[in-house]
């Protein structure tokens, strides 16, 4: 094992611990180490829990969503992926779970987690929506207009929850409960230091949609959530080299319906060892809030710290489990997911048209 791989693995484990749970770190280590004889006990009492099927068995699925789902009281009964090795191996780690090679065989579950490649999300959302079961879909719900159009027939489905977990980050909850910005028009500066470019499924435009479409839906959704309003106008400029505009280094300006304004500064050229991944500055009504990587929150002169579950994944899963258990409407709807993707597509269009304003 070379030194760079070790450093990368340690960094990844640290991020998993902050974003998810200690249980997630254990699962991830076992999954990476390929300890096939060890079985993680799925849950203590299946009779009082809800069943969850997994669609996809990637690193984020295994390290974040899976442990958060189990800790929220789901038990995993079926696993489906196109990669039979990963699905069979994950099944070996969990009691009671079975590998299925066809989606139609896992509709007996109470709920399903869609963590497949981004380009397959519309297809999988359509399939499970027609089966009338609860769905937790990782963002984004689609990576292009064709995918959005496929989903618009299911806007009335109250059983779909999109994984915009930052809404449930402890420091965002504290910010909202403070009500210092309630009813105010806001100014938000959201800086994302995403890290150097790597070749993976996310950066593959046909599979993951690229960083802009695949990840920035998180940030535009949170901006709307904090402002309590929808983004109406978008303008964006990207850095350029040899007359080629980059969608991995850009600044986008938003005008919201309630008069608030925001900008999203996204860079793939920063250094994560020096600066945090995400920094948010919010002002309005004579108040100022600053959030650093969902670990530190300043509300005017008051300071709050958070060391665990910083991105809200566990809280999001608890909300989803409550909806499934009590037959309730989910808190982050398909309409929210579609809106976020429409905004990121508008950013991309503006980038390619010299900052031309896009109306949503």
C-alpha positions as CSV (number, residue, x, y, z in Angstrom):
1,X,0.0,0.0,0.0
2,X,1.7,3.2,-1.1
3,X,1.9,6.4,1.1
4,X,-0.5,8.5,-1.0
5,X,-3.2,5.7,-0.9
6,X,-2.8,5.5,2.9
7,X,-3.1,9.3,3.3
8,X,-6.2,9.3,1.1
9,X,-7.8,6.5,3.0
10,X,-7.1,8.2,6.4
11,X,-8.6,11.5,5.1
12,X,-11.6,9.6,3.7
13,X,-12.2,7.9,7.0
14,X,-11.9,11.2,8.9
15,X,-14.5,12.7,6.6
16,X,-16.8,9.7,7.0
17,X,-16.6,10.0,10.8
18,X,-17.5,13.7,10.7
19,X,-20.3,13.3,8.2
20,X,-21.8,10.0,9.4
21,X,-21.2,7.8,12.4
22,X,-18.5,5.7,14.0
23,X,-20.4,2.7,12.8
24,X,-19.9,4.0,9.3
25,X,-16.2,4.0,9.7
26,X,-16.2,0.4,10.9
27,X,-18.3,-0.7,8.0
28,X,-16.1,1.2,5.5
29,X,-12.9,-0.4,7.0
30,X,-14.3,-3.9,6.8
31,X,-15.7,-3.2,3.3
32,X,-12.3,-2.0,2.1
33,X,-10.3,-4.7,3.9
34,X,-12.5,-7.4,2.4
35,X,-13.0,-9.3,5.7
36,X,-15.5,-11.7,4.3
37,X,-16.0,-13.8,7.4
38,X,-17.3,-10.9,9.5
39,X,-21.0,-10.2,9.6
40,X,-22.3,-6.9,10.9
41,X,-25.5,-7.4,12.8
42,X,-28.1,-5.6,10.8
43,X,-30.4,-4.5,13.6
44,X,-31.4,-5.9,17.0
45,X,-35.1,-6.5,16.4
46,X,-36.4,-6.8,12.9
47,X,-40.0,-7.1,14.0
48,X,-40.2,-3.4,15.2
49,X,-38.3,-2.0,12.2
50,X,-38.9,-1.2,8.5
51,X,-37.1,-3.0,5.7
52,X,-34.9,-1.1,3.2
53,X,-33.5,-2.2,-0.1
54,X,-30.3,-0.8,-1.5
55,X,-29.9,0.1,-5.1
56,X,-26.1,0.7,-5.5
57,X,-23.2,-0.3,-3.3
58,X,-20.6,2.5,-3.8
59,X,-18.4,4.0,-1.1
60,X,-20.8,6.8,-0.1
61,X,-23.6,4.2,0.1
62,X,-21.6,1.9,2.3
63,X,-19.9,4.5,4.5
64,X,-22.6,7.1,5.0
65,X,-26.1,6.1,4.0
66,X,-26.0,2.4,5.1
67,X,-24.9,3.0,8.7
68,X,-27.2,6.0,9.0
69,X,-30.1,4.0,7.7
70,X,-29.4,1.1,10.2
71,X,-28.9,3.5,13.1
72,X,-32.3,5.0,12.2
73,X,-33.8,1.5,12.7
74,X,-34.1,0.2,9.1
75,X,-32.8,-3.3,8.4
76,X,-31.4,-4.1,5.0
77,X,-33.2,-6.9,3.3
78,X,-32.2,-6.6,-0.4
79,X,-29.2,-5.3,-2.4
80,X,-29.2,-4.6,-6.1
81,X,-26.3,-3.4,-8.2
82,X,-25.0,-3.9,-11.7
83,X,-21.7,-4.9,-10.2
84,X,-22.3,-8.3,-8.7
85,X,-19.0,-8.4,-6.8
86,X,-19.8,-5.4,-4.7
87,X,-23.4,-6.4,-4.0
88,X,-22.5,-9.9,-3.0
89,X,-19.7,-8.7,-0.8
90,X,-21.9,-6.1,0.9
91,X,-24.5,-8.8,1.5
92,X,-21.9,-10.9,3.2
93,X,-21.4,-8.1,5.7
94,X,-25.0,-7.8,6.7
95,X,-27.3,-10.4,8.2
96,X,-30.7,-11.0,6.6
97,X,-29.7,-9.2,3.3
98,X,-30.1,-10.9,-0.1
99,X,-28.6,-10.0,-3.5
100,X,-31.1,-9.6,-6.3
101,X,-30.4,-9.2,-10.0
102,X,-33.7,-7.6,-11.0
103,X,-35.3,-4.5,-9.5
104,X,-38.8,-6.1,-9.5
105,X,-37.6,-8.6,-6.9
106,X,-37.0,-5.9,-4.2
107,X,-40.3,-4.1,-4.2
108,X,-41.4,-6.1,-1.2
109,X,-39.3,-3.8,1.0
110,X,-41.0,-0.9,2.9
111,X,-38.5,1.6,1.4
112,X,-35.7,1.7,-1.1
113,X,-32.4,3.7,-1.2
114,X,-31.4,4.8,-4.7
115,X,-27.7,5.3,-4.6
116,X,-27.0,4.2,-8.2
117,X,-24.9,6.2,-10.7
118,X,-26.5,9.7,-11.2
119,X,-27.6,9.1,-14.8
120,X,-29.8,6.2,-13.6
121,X,-31.7,8.1,-11.0
122,X,-34.6,9.1,-13.2
123,X,-35.1,5.6,-14.4
124,X,-35.0,4.1,-10.9
125,X,-37.2,6.9,-9.5
126,X,-39.8,6.2,-12.1
127,X,-39.7,2.4,-11.5
128,X,-40.2,2.6,-7.7
129,X,-42.7,5.5,-7.9
130,X,-44.9,3.2,-9.9
131,X,-44.6,0.5,-7.1
132,X,-45.9,3.0,-4.5
133,X,-43.1,2.5,-1.9
134,X,-41.0,5.0,0.0
135,X,-37.9,6.2,-1.8
136,X,-34.8,7.9,-0.5
137,X,-32.9,9.2,-3.5
138,X,-29.4,10.5,-3.4
139,X,-28.9,13.8,-5.2
140,X,-29.2,14.7,-7.9
141,X,-32.5,13.4,-9.1
142,X,-31.4,13.9,-12.7
143,X,-28.4,15.2,-14.7
144,X,-30.2,16.7,-17.7
145,X,-33.5,18.0,-19.0
146,X,-34.4,14.6,-20.4
147,X,-34.2,13.1,-16.9
148,X,-36.2,16.0,-15.4
149,X,-39.0,15.6,-18.0
150,X,-39.2,11.9,-17.2
151,X,-39.9,12.7,-13.5
152,X,-42.4,15.5,-13.8
153,X,-45.3,13.0,-13.9
154,X,-44.4,12.0,-10.4
155,X,-44.4,15.4,-8.6
156,X,-47.5,14.4,-6.6
157,X,-45.6,11.4,-5.1
158,X,-45.3,12.2,-1.4
159,X,-43.1,9.2,-0.7
160,X,-39.9,10.5,-2.4
161,X,-37.2,12.1,-0.2
162,X,-34.2,13.6,-1.9
163,X,-30.9,13.4,0.1
164,X,-30.3,17.1,0.7
165,X,-29.0,16.3,4.1
166,X,-27.4,19.7,4.7
167,X,-30.8,21.0,5.7
168,X,-30.6,18.8,8.7
169,X,-27.0,19.6,9.8
170,X,-27.0,20.4,13.5
171,X,-25.6,23.9,12.9
172,X,-28.2,24.7,10.2
173,X,-30.9,23.5,12.6
174,X,-29.5,25.9,15.3
175,X,-29.4,28.7,12.7
176,X,-33.0,28.2,11.8
177,X,-34.2,27.9,15.4
178,X,-32.5,31.2,16.3
179,X,-34.9,33.0,13.9
180,X,-32.6,35.9,13.6
181,X,-33.1,36.0,9.8
182,X,-36.9,35.2,9.9
183,X,-38.8,37.3,7.4
184,X,-35.6,39.1,6.3
185,X,-34.2,39.5,2.8
186,X,-30.7,38.0,3.0
187,X,-27.3,38.2,1.3
188,X,-25.4,34.9,1.2
189,X,-21.9,34.1,0.1
190,X,-21.3,30.3,-0.2
191,X,-17.7,29.3,-0.9
192,X,-17.0,25.7,-1.8
193,X,-13.4,24.5,-1.9
194,X,-14.2,21.1,-3.4
195,X,-10.7,19.8,-3.9
196,X,-8.5,18.8,-6.9
197,X,-10.0,17.1,-9.9
198,X,-10.0,13.3,-10.0
199,X,-11.3,11.0,-12.7
200,X,-14.3,9.1,-11.3
201,X,-17.9,8.4,-12.0
202,X,-18.9,11.9,-10.7
203,X,-16.6,13.8,-13.1
204,X,-17.8,11.6,-16.0
205,X,-20.3,14.0,-17.6
206,X,-22.4,11.1,-19.0
207,X,-22.6,9.1,-15.8
208,X,-22.3,11.5,-12.9
209,X,-23.0,14.8,-14.6
210,X,-19.8,16.4,-13.5
211,X,-19.2,18.3,-10.3
212,X,-21.5,21.2,-11.3
213,X,-24.6,19.0,-11.9
214,X,-23.6,16.2,-9.5
215,X,-22.8,18.2,-6.4
216,X,-23.9,21.8,-6.7
217,X,-27.5,20.9,-6.3
218,X,-26.7,20.5,-2.6
219,X,-25.5,24.1,-2.3
220,X,-28.3,25.8,-4.3
221,X,-30.9,23.8,-2.3
222,X,-29.4,25.0,1.0
223,X,-29.3,28.6,-0.2
224,X,-33.1,28.5,-1.0
225,X,-33.8,26.7,2.3
226,X,-31.9,29.4,4.4
227,X,-33.6,32.2,2.4
228,X,-37.0,30.6,2.6
229,X,-37.5,31.5,-1.1
230,X,-36.9,30.1,-4.6
231,X,-34.0,31.1,-6.8
232,X,-35.5,33.0,-9.8
233,X,-32.5,34.4,-11.8
234,X,-29.0,32.9,-12.4
235,X,-25.9,34.3,-13.9
236,X,-22.5,32.6,-13.8
237,X,-18.9,33.1,-15.0
238,X,-16.2,30.4,-15.1
239,X,-12.5,30.6,-15.3
240,X,-11.1,30.1,-18.8
241,X,-8.0,28.7,-20.4
242,X,-7.3,28.7,-24.1
243,X,-10.9,30.1,-24.6
244,X,-12.4,27.1,-22.8
245,X,-14.7,27.8,-19.9
246,X,-14.4,25.7,-16.8
247,X,-17.5,24.5,-15.0
248,X,-15.2,23.2,-12.2
249,X,-14.1,26.8,-11.2
250,X,-16.9,29.3,-11.3
251,X,-18.9,32.0,-9.6
252,X,-22.7,32.1,-9.8
253,X,-25.0,34.9,-8.7
254,X,-28.6,34.3,-7.7
255,X,-31.7,36.5,-7.3
256,X,-34.4,35.0,-5.2
257,X,-38.1,35.7,-5.3
258,X,-38.3,37.3,-1.9
259,X,-35.5,39.8,-2.8
260,X,-32.6,37.9,-1.3
261,X,-29.4,37.6,-3.2
262,X,-26.6,35.0,-3.1
263,X,-23.5,33.9,-4.8
264,X,-21.9,30.5,-5.0
265,X,-18.1,30.4,-5.5
266,X,-17.0,26.9,-6.5
267,X,-13.4,25.9,-7.0
268,X,-11.5,22.8,-7.8
269,X,-8.2,24.5,-7.5
270,X,-8.1,25.1,-3.8
271,X,-6.2,23.3,-1.0
272,X,-8.5,21.4,1.4
273,X,-5.5,21.0,3.8
274,X,-5.5,24.7,4.4
275,X,-9.1,25.9,3.9
276,X,-12.4,24.2,4.8
277,X,-14.5,22.6,2.1
278,X,-17.5,24.8,2.7
279,X,-17.8,28.3,4.2
280,X,-21.1,30.2,4.3
281,X,-21.6,33.9,5.2
282,X,-25.2,35.2,5.8
283,X,-26.3,38.7,6.6
284,X,-29.6,40.4,6.9
285,X,-31.7,42.5,9.3
286,X,-28.6,43.8,11.1
287,X,-27.4,40.2,11.9
288,X,-24.5,38.2,10.6
289,X,-23.9,34.4,10.6
290,X,-20.8,32.5,9.5
291,X,-20.6,28.7,9.1
292,X,-17.3,26.9,8.6
293,X,-17.6,23.4,7.2
294,X,-20.7,22.7,9.4
295,X,-18.4,22.4,12.4
296,X,-18.4,26.0,13.6
297,X,-21.2,28.5,13.6
298,X,-21.0,32.2,14.6
299,X,-24.3,34.0,15.2
300,X,-23.2,37.6,15.6
301,X,-20.9,37.3,18.7
302,X,-22.0,33.8,19.8
303,X,-20.0,30.8,18.8
304,X,-21.3,27.2,18.5
305,X,-19.3,24.0,17.8
306,X,-20.2,20.7,16.3
307,X,-17.9,17.7,15.9
308,X,-20.2,14.8,14.8
309,X,-22.7,14.3,12.1
310,X,-21.7,17.7,10.7
311,X,-23.5,17.4,7.4
312,X,-26.8,16.1,8.7
313,X,-26.9,12.7,7.1
314,X,-28.1,10.8,10.3
315,X,-30.8,13.4,11.0
316,X,-32.0,13.2,7.4
317,X,-32.4,9.4,7.7
318,X,-34.3,9.7,11.0
319,X,-36.7,12.0,9.3
320,X,-37.1,9.6,6.5
321,X,-37.7,6.7,8.9
322,X,-40.3,8.6,10.7
323,X,-42.2,9.3,7.4
324,X,-42.0,5.6,6.4
325,X,-43.1,4.4,9.9
326,X,-46.1,6.8,10.1
327,X,-47.1,7.0,6.5
328,X,-46.2,10.7,6.3
329,X,-45.2,13.0,3.5
330,X,-41.4,13.3,3.2
331,X,-39.7,16.6,4.1
332,X,-37.6,17.1,0.9
333,X,-39.7,16.3,-2.1
334,X,-39.1,15.4,-5.7
335,X,-40.1,19.0,-6.6
336,X,-37.2,20.2,-4.5
337,X,-34.8,17.8,-6.3
338,X,-36.0,18.9,-9.7
339,X,-35.7,22.6,-8.8
340,X,-32.1,22.2,-7.7
341,X,-31.1,20.4,-10.9
342,X,-32.9,23.1,-13.0
343,X,-30.8,25.7,-11.2
344,X,-27.5,23.8,-11.8
345,X,-28.5,23.4,-15.5
346,X,-29.1,27.1,-15.6
347,X,-25.7,27.8,-14.1
348,X,-24.1,25.6,-16.9
349,X,-26.1,27.4,-19.6
350,X,-25.0,30.8,-18.3
351,X,-21.4,29.7,-18.1
352,X,-21.5,28.7,-21.8
353,X,-23.2,32.0,-22.7
354,X,-20.8,34.6,-21.2
355,X,-22.8,35.0,-18.0
356,X,-26.2,35.6,-19.7
357,X,-29.0,35.8,-17.1
358,X,-31.2,32.7,-17.0
359,X,-34.7,32.9,-15.7
360,X,-36.1,29.9,-13.9
